[in-house]
Amino acid sequence: MTTKLTLTVEKSVIERAKSYAKNTGRSLSDLVESYLEQIVENTNVQSISPSLKKIVGSVKLPKNFDEDKELHSYFEEKHL
């Protein structure tokens, strides 16, 4: 069941958000709903966006894959 929600947001933020929504083929309501869903998910479970959920499992990583180590290496190479 959907329910109407009234929000007070800075005009410039709304304009940029509407533009983003249009460019990504989504509605502003969909963006807000997706964001709210993400922040209220169980904090003990790592949350991922609905877009990423669609592709989960399409890439097989080694069992010893260390995401933090790989991210650190990536950013180190990119910025140093």
Secondary structure, 3 states (H helix, E strand, C coil): CCCCCCCCCCHHHHHHHHHHHHHCCCCHHHHHHHHHHHHHCCCCCCCCCHHHHHHCCCCCCCCCCCHHHHHHHHHHHHHC
